[in-house]
Amino acid sequence: MGYKISVREFLENRNMDLEDFYSVFFSGLKRINRKLNLFVVMEKPGRASASGMLSGLPVSVKDCICVKGMQSAAGSRILEGYRPPFDATAVRRVKDSGGVIIGKTNQDEFGFGTFSVNSGFGIPKNPIDPSRTCGGSSGGAAGTAAALEYPHIALAESTGGSISCPASFCGVVGLTPTYGLVSRYGLIDYANSLDKIGAIGKRVYDVALMLSVIAGHDSRDFTSLDIKPEKYLNSLDAGVKGMRIGVPKEYFGEGVEKAVAECVWKGIKELENSGVVYEEISLPCTEHAIPVYYIIAAAEASTNLAKFCGMRYGASEPVSGSFNEYFSKVRSKYFGEEAKRRILLGTYARMAGYRDQYYLKAMKARTLIINEFKKAFKKFDALVAPTMPVIAPKFSEIKRMEPLQQYMMDILTVAPNLAGIPMLSVPCGKVKGMPVGMHIMGNYLEEKKILRIGKAAEGLE
């Protein structure tokens, strides 16, 4: 039989020969990876389980999420060779549900980037056009979801848009859940108050299924919400008639390519034909999102990365010189350029004399952004906008960008990430043959609503 089927068809076929399937699957995966460099580590499983909600389904894991006995380096040479003695909670729940871990996907080092060009293990390439980026930082996850013709779901992670961005650039579906809905235990942190584990797949069904598996309280994570997980598949086909969506005008403003905006507006009109009522609104705090995000995220990152100093954690060198000389030697050698830049930025923002001027002001501005979203959700079921302001850039274009220009690419995703609300990117069309993502943002713990809207929008491309 043929194995180029959907996740849903795979799970419904209870008589499948899993040994034969994985032989075919890994042959195809290796061929793809030689061309696109989507994986840091690949591991063919032993006997796959045919029971549980995921029932033998292949699942890839972003390199910053720990898998027991499998190198988990967060895309950084400073952690090369680290094999955790435990599973992240999300990974454990996947395994307990019958999912099969097939390897670790490539990413920007510790999540530092929008284009996955900052990995210590080479650059993953977009399967639609290998001269272009997959997006970041979950580039390998989205690229795998797009490239594989076989059933598969990717576990990914977002700090400032690292699920939505690559999903948009690769033309797949990316779900970033409410902060705290999925346990962060076993995640190699970028910024603790922003990191969220989510899913990327070909269809809305795929990410809703994965969320049903990994969501729920975990006593080992103090940020985990003490709530009962829901069955996110139950209301997917409930329709969207009568639902209200807000369309923030700032998300269609300066920097957003005209063709991208037109593509998303076409999708909004299609949703209107399905029964959605939309209204244009204003979210003026959007203009502050980039500086607020990069101050907070860099400050938290510089703290988290301080432990990788060549003593207890991370790579080491023969001890010589003073403490400062030794630590500087190790960190200079094994951290990439972007990691060093963010460590310096974050350390500066936390220094005495600058903490009040930058970090505390950023935290106050974050509260304003959160309150602005809360106000909008009193009236609307969801907000809809472009996921990214452009289609996936070519690597030659990225090389010409200054760091600040690269940071500005996150303008549409950092505000909802700062607020910790759930968001879903679904393909809604193409520009110059490359996919455009529609971003559907919801109120806290209202994943079911955005998944319903996403399901209605599916197929607009």
C-alpha positions as CSV (number, residue, x, y, z in Angstrom):
1,M,0.0,0.0,0.0
2,G,1.0,3.6,-0.4
3,Y,2.2,5.6,2.7
4,K,1.8,9.1,1.3
5,I,-1.3,9.7,3.4
6,S,-2.5,12.2,6.0
7,V,-2.0,11.9,9.8
8,R,-5.7,11.2,10.1
9,E,-5.6,8.4,7.5
10,F,-2.5,6.9,9.2
11,L,-4.2,6.8,12.6
12,E,-7.4,5.3,11.2
13,N,-5.5,2.5,9.4
14,R,-5.0,0.1,12.3
15,N,-3.7,-2.8,10.1
16,M,-0.6,-0.9,8.9
17,D,2.7,-2.7,8.9
18,L,4.7,-0.2,11.0
19,E,8.1,-1.9,10.4
20,D,7.6,-1.6,6.6
21,F,6.2,2.0,7.0
22,Y,9.3,3.1,8.9
23,S,11.6,1.5,6.4
24,V,10.0,3.6,3.6
25,F,9.7,6.6,5.8
26,F,13.3,6.9,6.9
27,S,14.5,6.2,3.3
28,G,12.5,9.3,2.2
29,L,13.6,11.3,5.3
30,K,17.3,10.7,4.7
31,R,17.0,11.7,1.1
32,I,15.2,15.0,2.1
33,N,17.7,15.8,4.8
34,R,20.7,15.4,2.5
35,K,19.3,18.2,0.4
36,L,17.7,20.4,3.0
37,N,19.6,19.8,6.4
38,L,16.4,19.9,8.4
39,F,17.7,17.5,11.2
40,V,20.5,17.7,13.6
41,V,19.9,14.1,14.7
42,M,17.8,11.3,13.1
43,E,17.1,8.1,14.9
44,K,15.2,5.1,13.5
45,P,13.0,3.6,16.2
46,G,12.9,0.1,17.4
47,R,9.5,-1.6,17.6
48,A,6.8,1.2,17.2
49,S,3.7,1.1,19.4
50,A,0.4,0.6,17.6
51,S,-1.7,1.9,20.6
52,G,-2.6,5.3,22.0
53,M,-3.9,8.5,20.6
54,L,-0.8,8.9,18.3
55,S,-0.5,5.1,17.6
56,G,2.9,4.8,15.9
57,L,2.9,8.2,14.4
58,P,6.3,9.8,13.5
59,V,7.0,12.9,15.7
60,S,10.1,15.2,15.3
61,V,11.3,17.3,18.2
62,K,12.9,20.7,18.0
63,D,16.5,20.5,19.2
64,C,15.9,22.7,22.3
65,I,13.4,20.1,23.7
66,C,15.0,17.3,25.7
67,V,14.7,13.7,24.5
68,K,16.2,11.0,26.8
69,G,19.5,9.7,25.4
70,M,19.3,11.7,22.2
71,Q,21.6,14.7,21.6
72,S,19.6,17.9,22.6
73,A,21.8,20.9,21.9
74,A,19.4,23.8,21.2
75,G,21.2,24.4,17.9
76,S,24.4,25.3,19.8
77,R,27.9,23.9,19.6
78,I,28.3,24.7,23.3
79,L,25.9,21.8,24.1
80,E,27.0,19.4,21.4
81,G,27.1,15.9,22.7
82,Y,24.7,16.6,25.6
83,R,22.3,13.6,25.9
84,P,19.7,14.2,28.6
85,P,18.9,11.4,31.1
86,F,15.2,12.4,31.0
87,D,12.4,13.4,28.6
88,A,10.7,16.7,28.5
89,T,7.2,16.4,29.7
90,A,5.8,17.1,26.2
91,V,8.0,14.3,24.8
92,R,7.0,11.9,27.6
93,R,3.4,12.5,26.8
94,V,4.0,11.9,23.1
95,K,5.7,8.6,23.9
96,D,3.0,7.6,26.3
97,S,0.4,8.2,23.6
98,G,2.2,5.9,21.1
99,G,4.1,8.6,19.2
100,V,7.5,7.7,17.8
101,I,10.4,10.2,18.2
102,I,12.3,10.2,14.9
103,G,15.0,12.9,15.7
104,K,15.8,16.5,16.6
105,T,15.1,19.3,14.1
106,N,17.5,22.1,13.3
107,Q,17.0,25.6,14.7
108,D,18.6,28.9,15.4
109,E,21.1,28.7,18.3
110,F,18.9,28.8,21.5
111,G,16.1,30.2,19.3
112,F,18.0,33.4,18.5
113,G,16.8,34.3,15.0
114,T,14.0,34.7,12.5
115,F,15.6,32.7,9.6
116,S,17.4,29.7,11.1
117,V,20.7,31.0,9.8
118,N,22.3,31.0,13.3
119,S,22.4,27.3,13.9
120,G,25.7,25.7,15.0
121,F,24.8,22.7,12.8
122,G,24.3,24.2,9.3
123,I,21.4,26.1,7.8
124,P,18.1,24.3,7.0
125,K,16.6,25.2,3.6
126,N,13.0,25.8,2.5
127,P,11.7,22.7,0.7
128,I,9.6,24.9,-1.7
129,D,12.7,26.8,-2.8
130,P,16.1,25.8,-1.2
131,S,17.5,29.2,-2.0
132,R,15.2,30.6,0.6
133,T,14.9,30.4,4.4
134,C,12.6,28.0,6.3
135,G,12.0,30.8,8.9
136,G,13.1,30.6,12.5
137,S,13.8,29.6,14.9
138,S,11.8,26.3,14.4
139,G,13.0,26.2,10.8
140,G,13.8,22.5,10.7
141,A,10.4,21.6,12.2
142,A,8.4,23.6,9.7
143,G,10.6,22.5,6.8
144,T,10.1,18.8,7.7
145,A,6.3,19.3,7.9
146,A,6.4,20.8,4.5
147,A,8.8,18.5,2.8
148,L,7.5,15.1,4.1
149,E,4.8,13.5,2.1
150,Y,4.4,10.9,4.8
151,P,2.3,11.4,8.0
152,H,4.3,13.4,10.7
153,I,3.8,16.1,13.3
154,A,6.6,18.3,14.7
155,L,7.0,19.4,18.3
156,A,8.3,23.0,18.1
157,E,8.8,26.0,20.4
158,S,8.1,29.7,20.2
159,T,9.5,32.7,22.1
160,G,8.7,35.6,19.8
161,G,7.1,33.9,16.8
162,S,9.3,30.9,16.3
163,I,6.4,28.6,15.4
164,S,4.3,31.0,13.4
165,C,7.1,32.4,11.3
166,P,8.5,29.2,9.8
167,A,4.9,27.8,9.4
168,S,4.1,30.8,7.3
169,F,7.3,30.6,5.2
170,C,6.9,26.9,4.6
171,G,3.2,26.8,3.9
172,V,2.2,24.6,6.9
173,V,0.1,25.0,10.1
174,G,1.7,26.2,13.3
175,L,0.0,26.3,16.7
176,T,1.5,28.3,19.6
177,P,-0.6,27.6,22.7
178,T,-1.4,29.9,25.7
179,Y,1.6,30.4,27.9
180,G,1.5,27.7,30.6
181,L,-0.9,25.3,28.9
182,V,2.0,23.0,27.8
183,S,4.7,22.2,30.4
184,R,8.1,23.8,29.8
185,Y,9.8,21.1,31.8
186,G,12.7,19.7,29.8
187,L,12.9,22.8,27.5
188,I,16.3,24.4,27.1
189,D,15.2,27.9,27.8
190,Y,15.7,31.1,25.7
191,A,13.5,33.4,27.8
192,N,11.5,31.8,30.6
193,S,8.5,34.2,30.6
194,L,8.0,33.9,26.8
195,D,8.9,30.3,25.8
196,K,6.0,28.0,24.7
197,I,6.0,24.5,23.3
198,G,3.6,23.9,20.4
199,A,3.1,22.0,17.2
200,I,3.6,22.2,13.4
201,G,1.8,20.0,10.9
202,K,0.4,19.9,7.4
203,R,-3.2,20.4,8.6
204,V,-5.1,22.0,11.5
205,Y,-6.3,18.5,12.5
206,D,-2.6,17.6,13.1
207,V,-1.8,20.4,15.5
208,A,-5.1,20.1,17.4
209,L,-4.4,16.4,17.9
210,M,-0.9,17.1,19.2
211,L,-2.2,19.8,21.6
212,S,-4.7,17.3,22.9
213,V,-1.7,15.0,23.8
214,I,0.8,17.5,25.3
215,A,-1.5,20.1,27.1
216,G,-2.2,19.8,30.8
217,H,-0.8,20.6,34.2
218,D,2.7,19.5,35.3
219,S,3.8,19.9,38.9
220,R,7.5,20.0,37.7
221,D,6.9,23.3,35.9
222,F,6.0,26.2,38.2
223,T,4.5,28.2,35.3
224,S,2.2,25.3,34.3
225,L,-1.5,26.2,34.5
226,D,-3.5,24.0,36.9
227,I,-6.3,23.2,34.5
228,K,-7.8,20.2,32.9
229,P,-6.8,19.7,29.3
230,E,-9.5,19.8,26.7
231,K,-10.2,17.6,23.6
232,Y,-9.3,20.1,20.9
233,L,-10.5,17.9,18.1
234,N,-14.1,17.9,19.2
235,S,-15.1,21.3,17.9
236,L,-12.9,21.6,14.8
237,D,-15.8,21.2,12.4
238,A,-18.3,23.3,14.4
239,G,-18.2,26.1,11.8
240,V,-17.6,29.8,12.3
241,K,-21.0,31.3,11.6
242,G,-21.6,34.3,13.9
243,M,-18.0,34.5,15.2
244,R,-16.5,38.0,15.4
245,I,-13.0,38.8,14.4
246,G,-11.0,42.0,14.7
247,V,-8.5,43.0,12.0
248,P,-5.8,45.3,13.5
249,K,-4.9,48.0,11.0
250,E,-1.4,48.3,12.5
251,Y,-0.7,44.7,11.3
252,F,-1.2,45.8,7.7
253,G,0.9,48.9,7.9
254,E,4.5,49.9,7.0
255,G,6.8,47.1,6.2
256,V,4.1,44.6,5.2
257,E,4.4,43.8,1.5
258,K,1.3,44.8,-0.4
259,A,0.8,41.4,-2.1
260,V,1.0,39.7,1.3
261,A,-1.6,42.0,2.8
262,E,-3.9,41.5,-0.2
263,C,-3.5,37.7,0.2
264,V,-4.6,37.8,3.9
265,W,-7.5,40.2,3.1
266,K,-8.7,37.8,0.5
267,G,-8.7,35.1,3.2
268,I,-10.6,37.3,5.6
269,K,-13.3,37.9,2.9
270,E,-13.5,34.1,2.4
271,L,-14.1,33.7,6.2
272,E,-16.8,36.4,5.9
273,N,-18.5,34.2,3.3
274,S,-18.4,31.4,5.8
275,G,-20.3,33.4,8.3
276,V,-17.6,35.4,10.2
277,V,-18.3,39.0,11.0
278,Y,-15.2,41.2,10.9
279,E,-14.3,44.7,12.0
280,E,-11.2,46.8,11.6
281,I,-9.7,47.8,14.9
282,S,-6.6,49.6,16.3
283,L,-3.8,48.1,18.5
284,P,-1.6,51.2,18.9
285,C,0.8,49.5,21.4
286,T,2.0,47.3,18.5
287,E,4.7,49.9,17.6
288,H,6.4,49.3,21.0
289,A,6.4,45.5,20.7
290,I,9.8,45.1,19.0
291,P,11.9,47.1,21.6
292,V,9.9,45.7,24.5
293,Y,10.4,42.1,23.3
294,Y,14.1,42.3,22.6
295,I,14.9,44.0,25.9
296,I,13.0,41.4,27.9
297,A,14.0,38.4,25.9
298,A,17.7,39.3,25.8
299,A,17.8,40.0,29.5
300,E,16.3,36.6,30.3
301,A,18.5,34.9,27.7
302,S,21.7,36.4,29.2
303,T,20.7,35.1,32.6
304,N,19.8,31.6,31.3
305,L,23.0,31.3,29.2
306,A,25.3,32.4,32.1
307,K,25.6,28.8,33.3
308,F,27.3,27.7,30.1
309,C,30.7,28.8,31.2
310,G,32.8,25.7,30.7
311,M,32.6,24.5,34.3
312,R,29.5,22.5,35.2
313,Y,27.5,22.9,32.0
314,G,28.3,23.0,28.3
315,A,31.6,22.6,26.4
316,S,34.8,23.0,28.3
317,E,38.5,23.7,27.6
318,P,41.7,22.9,29.5
319,V,41.8,25.1,32.5
320,S,44.3,28.0,32.2
321,G,44.5,31.6,33.2
322,S,42.1,33.5,35.5
323,F,38.4,32.8,35.9
324,N,37.4,35.5,33.5
325,E,40.0,34.5,30.9
326,Y,38.9,30.9,31.0
327,F,35.1,31.7,30.8
328,S,35.7,34.2,28.0
329,K,37.7,31.6,26.0
330,V,35.0,28.9,26.3
331,R,32.1,31.2,25.6
332,S,33.9,33.0,22.7
333,K,34.7,29.7,21.0
334,Y,31.4,27.9,21.3
335,F,28.7,30.6,21.2
336,G,27.7,31.9,17.8
337,E,27.7,35.6,16.8
338,E,24.0,36.2,17.4
339,A,24.1,34.5,20.8
340,K,27.0,36.8,21.9
341,R,25.1,39.8,20.6
342,R,22.0,38.9,22.7
343,I,24.0,38.1,25.8
344,L,25.7,41.5,25.6
345,L,22.4,43.3,25.0
346,G,20.7,41.5,27.8
347,T,23.5,41.9,30.3
348,Y,23.6,45.7,29.5
349,A,19.8,46.0,30.0
350,R,20.1,44.4,33.5
351,M,23.1,46.4,34.7
352,A,22.8,48.8,37.7
353,G,21.9,52.2,36.3
354,Y,20.2,50.7,33.2
355,R,17.7,48.3,34.7
356,D,15.2,51.0,35.6
357,Q,15.8,52.8,32.3
358,Y,15.3,49.8,30.0
359,Y,14.2,46.5,31.6
360,L,11.6,47.8,34.1
361,K,10.1,50.2,31.5
362,A,9.9,47.3,29.0
363,M,8.0,45.3,31.6
364,K,5.5,48.1,32.1
365,A,5.0,48.5,28.4
366,R,4.4,44.7,28.2
367,T,1.6,45.1,30.6
368,L,0.1,47.8,28.3
369,I,0.3,45.4,25.4
370,I,-1.4,42.6,27.4
371,N,-4.2,44.9,28.5
372,E,-4.7,46.0,24.9
373,F,-5.3,42.4,23.8
374,K,-7.6,41.7,26.8
375,K,-9.7,44.7,25.8
376,A,-10.0,43.5,22.2
377,F,-11.1,40.0,23.2
378,K,-14.0,41.4,25.2
379,K,-15.5,42.2,21.8
380,F,-14.0,39.6,19.4
381,D,-13.5,35.9,19.3
382,A,-10.2,36.3,17.5
383,L,-7.9,38.7,15.8
384,V,-6.6,38.0,12.2
385,A,-3.6,39.5,10.5
386,P,-0.7,38.4,8.3
387,T,1.7,36.1,10.1
388,M,4.8,37.6,8.5
389,P,5.2,40.9,6.6
390,V,7.0,39.2,3.7
391,I,7.4,35.8,2.0
392,A,10.4,33.7,2.8
393,P,13.5,35.8,1.9
394,K,16.4,34.4,-0.1
395,F,19.6,33.7,1.8
396,S,21.3,36.3,-0.4
397,E,18.8,38.9,0.8
398,I,19.3,37.9,4.4
399,K,23.0,38.4,4.2
400,R,22.4,42.1,3.2
401,M,20.3,42.7,6.3
402,E,21.6,44.4,9.4
403,P,20.7,42.8,12.8
404,L,18.0,45.5,13.4
405,Q,16.4,44.8,10.0
406,Q,16.2,41.1,10.9
407,Y,14.7,41.9,14.3
408,M,12.0,44.0,12.6
409,M,10.8,41.0,10.7
410,D,9.2,39.8,14.0
411,I,6.9,42.9,14.2
412,L,3.7,40.9,13.7
413,T,4.5,38.0,16.0
414,V,6.2,39.5,19.1
415,A,3.2,41.3,20.6
416,P,1.0,38.2,20.9
417,N,4.0,36.3,22.3
418,L,4.6,39.0,24.9
419,A,1.0,38.7,25.9
420,G,1.1,34.9,26.1
421,I,-2.0,34.4,24.0
422,P,-2.6,31.4,21.7
423,M,-2.0,31.9,17.9
424,L,-2.4,29.8,14.8
425,S,-0.7,30.3,11.4
426,V,-2.5,28.8,8.4
427,P,-1.6,29.1,4.7
428,C,-3.9,31.5,2.9
429,G,-2.4,31.9,-0.6
430,K,0.9,32.4,-2.4
431,V,3.0,35.3,-3.7
432,K,5.6,34.6,-6.3
433,G,5.0,30.9,-5.8
434,M,5.8,31.2,-2.0
435,P,3.2,30.7,0.8
436,V,1.6,33.4,2.8
437,G,0.4,32.7,6.4
438,M,-2.8,34.1,8.0
439,H,-2.3,34.6,11.8
440,I,-5.3,33.9,14.0
441,M,-4.9,35.1,17.6
442,G,-7.2,34.2,20.4
443,N,-7.9,35.0,24.0
444,Y,-6.2,33.0,26.8
445,L,-7.1,29.3,26.7
446,E,-9.4,29.7,23.7
447,E,-7.4,27.4,21.4
448,K,-10.7,25.8,20.3
449,K,-11.9,29.0,18.8
450,I,-8.8,29.7,16.8
451,L,-8.6,26.1,15.7
452,R,-12.2,26.3,14.4
453,I,-11.4,29.5,12.5
454,G,-8.2,27.9,11.2
455,K,-10.1,24.8,10.0
456,A,-12.6,27.1,8.1
457,A,-9.7,29.0,6.6
458,E,-7.8,25.8,5.6
459,G,-7.4,25.3,1.9
460,L,-7.5,29.1,1.0
461,E,-4.1,28.8,-0.6
